[in-house]
């Protein structure tokens, strides 16, 4: 029983971690692209 619950918890934890990691990755990518656009627009102005 203990082994079974541990397996379920472990799988659950891994899935949650994958989802959060994916969201973090997407968020970081958006921020990098946004910052890159900002830099390019500033270069064009000056």
LOLOKE-108181 format. One record per residue (C-alpha): residue number from 0; residue in three letters; x, y, z. Coordinates in steps of 0.1 Angstrom, whole numbers, m for minus. Layout:
<site><lumpa>NUM</lumpa><vexmi>ALA</vexmi><xx>X</xx><yy>Y</yy><zz>Z</zz></site>
...
This chain:
<site><lumpa>0</lumpa><vexmi>UNK</vexmi><xx>0</xx><yy>0</yy><zz>0</zz></site>
<site><lumpa>1</lumpa><vexmi>UNK</vexmi><xx>28</xx><yy>24</yy><zz>9</zz></site>
<site><lumpa>2</lumpa><vexmi>UNK</vexmi><xx>47</xx><yy>16</yy><zz>m23</zz></site>
<site><lumpa>3</lumpa><vexmi>UNK</vexmi><xx>15</xx><yy>21</yy><zz>m43</zz></site>
<site><lumpa>4</lumpa><vexmi>UNK</vexmi><xx>8</xx><yy>56</yy><zz>m28</zz></site>
<site><lumpa>5</lumpa><vexmi>UNK</vexmi><xx>44</xx><yy>66</yy><zz>m32</zz></site>
<site><lumpa>6</lumpa><vexmi>UNK</vexmi><xx>42</xx><yy>57</yy><zz>m69</zz></site>
<site><lumpa>7</lumpa><vexmi>UNK</vexmi><xx>11</xx><yy>77</yy><zz>m75</zz></site>
<site><lumpa>8</lumpa><vexmi>UNK</vexmi><xx>25</xx><yy>107</yy><zz>m56</zz></site>
<site><lumpa>9</lumpa><vexmi>UNK</vexmi><xx>57</xx><yy>105</yy><zz>m76</zz></site>
<site><lumpa>10</lumpa><vexmi>UNK</vexmi><xx>39</xx><yy>104</yy><zz>m109</zz></site>
<site><lumpa>11</lumpa><vexmi>UNK</vexmi><xx>16</xx><yy>132</yy><zz>m99</zz></site>
<site><lumpa>12</lumpa><vexmi>UNK</vexmi><xx>46</xx><yy>153</yy><zz>m88</zz></site>
<site><lumpa>13</lumpa><vexmi>UNK</vexmi><xx>64</xx><yy>147</yy><zz>m120</zz></site>
<site><lumpa>14</lumpa><vexmi>UNK</vexmi><xx>34</xx><yy>158</yy><zz>m141</zz></site>
<site><lumpa>15</lumpa><vexmi>UNK</vexmi><xx>29</xx><yy>189</yy><zz>m121</zz></site>
<site><lumpa>16</lumpa><vexmi>UNK</vexmi><xx>66</xx><yy>197</yy><zz>m124</zz></site>
<site><lumpa>17</lumpa><vexmi>UNK</vexmi><xx>64</xx><yy>192</yy><zz>m162</zz></site>
<site><lumpa>18</lumpa><vexmi>UNK</vexmi><xx>35</xx><yy>215</yy><zz>m165</zz></site>
<site><lumpa>19</lumpa><vexmi>UNK</vexmi><xx>50</xx><yy>243</yy><zz>m143</zz></site>
<site><lumpa>20</lumpa><vexmi>UNK</vexmi><xx>83</xx><yy>239</yy><zz>m162</zz></site>
<site><lumpa>21</lumpa><vexmi>UNK</vexmi><xx>65</xx><yy>243</yy><zz>m195</zz></site>
<site><lumpa>22</lumpa><vexmi>UNK</vexmi><xx>47</xx><yy>274</yy><zz>m184</zz></site>
<site><lumpa>23</lumpa><vexmi>UNK</vexmi><xx>79</xx><yy>289</yy><zz>m170</zz></site>
<site><lumpa>24</lumpa><vexmi>UNK</vexmi><xx>97</xx><yy>281</yy><zz>m203</zz></site>
<site><lumpa>25</lumpa><vexmi>UNK</vexmi><xx>70</xx><yy>298</yy><zz>m223</zz></site>
<site><lumpa>26</lumpa><vexmi>UNK</vexmi><xx>69</xx><yy>328</yy><zz>m199</zz></site>
<site><lumpa>27</lumpa><vexmi>UNK</vexmi><xx>107</xx><yy>332</yy><zz>m201</zz></site>
<site><lumpa>28</lumpa><vexmi>UNK</vexmi><xx>106</xx><yy>330</yy><zz>m239</zz></site>
<site><lumpa>29</lumpa><vexmi>UNK</vexmi><xx>80</xx><yy>357</yy><zz>m241</zz></site>
<site><lumpa>30</lumpa><vexmi>UNK</vexmi><xx>100</xx><yy>380</yy><zz>m218</zz></site>
<site><lumpa>31</lumpa><vexmi>UNK</vexmi><xx>132</xx><yy>375</yy><zz>m238</zz></site>
<site><lumpa>32</lumpa><vexmi>UNK</vexmi><xx>114</xx><yy>382</yy><zz>m271</zz></site>
<site><lumpa>33</lumpa><vexmi>UNK</vexmi><xx>97</xx><yy>412</yy><zz>m257</zz></site>
<site><lumpa>34</lumpa><vexmi>UNK</vexmi><xx>130</xx><yy>426</yy><zz>m243</zz></site>
<site><lumpa>35</lumpa><vexmi>UNK</vexmi><xx>146</xx><yy>419</yy><zz>m277</zz></site>
<site><lumpa>36</lumpa><vexmi>UNK</vexmi><xx>119</xx><yy>439</yy><zz>m295</zz></site>
<site><lumpa>37</lumpa><vexmi>UNK</vexmi><xx>123</xx><yy>468</yy><zz>m270</zz></site>
<site><lumpa>38</lumpa><vexmi>UNK</vexmi><xx>160</xx><yy>468</yy><zz>m277</zz></site>
<site><lumpa>39</lumpa><vexmi>UNK</vexmi><xx>155</xx><yy>468</yy><zz>m315</zz></site>
<site><lumpa>40</lumpa><vexmi>UNK</vexmi><xx>130</xx><yy>497</yy><zz>m313</zz></site>
<site><lumpa>41</lumpa><vexmi>UNK</vexmi><xx>154</xx><yy>517</yy><zz>m291</zz></site>
<site><lumpa>42</lumpa><vexmi>UNK</vexmi><xx>182</xx><yy>512</yy><zz>m316</zz></site>
<site><lumpa>43</lumpa><vexmi>UNK</vexmi><xx>160</xx><yy>524</yy><zz>m344</zz></site>
<site><lumpa>44</lumpa><vexmi>UNK</vexmi><xx>150</xx><yy>556</yy><zz>m325</zz></site>
<site><lumpa>45</lumpa><vexmi>UNK</vexmi><xx>186</xx><yy>566</yy><zz>m317</zz></site>
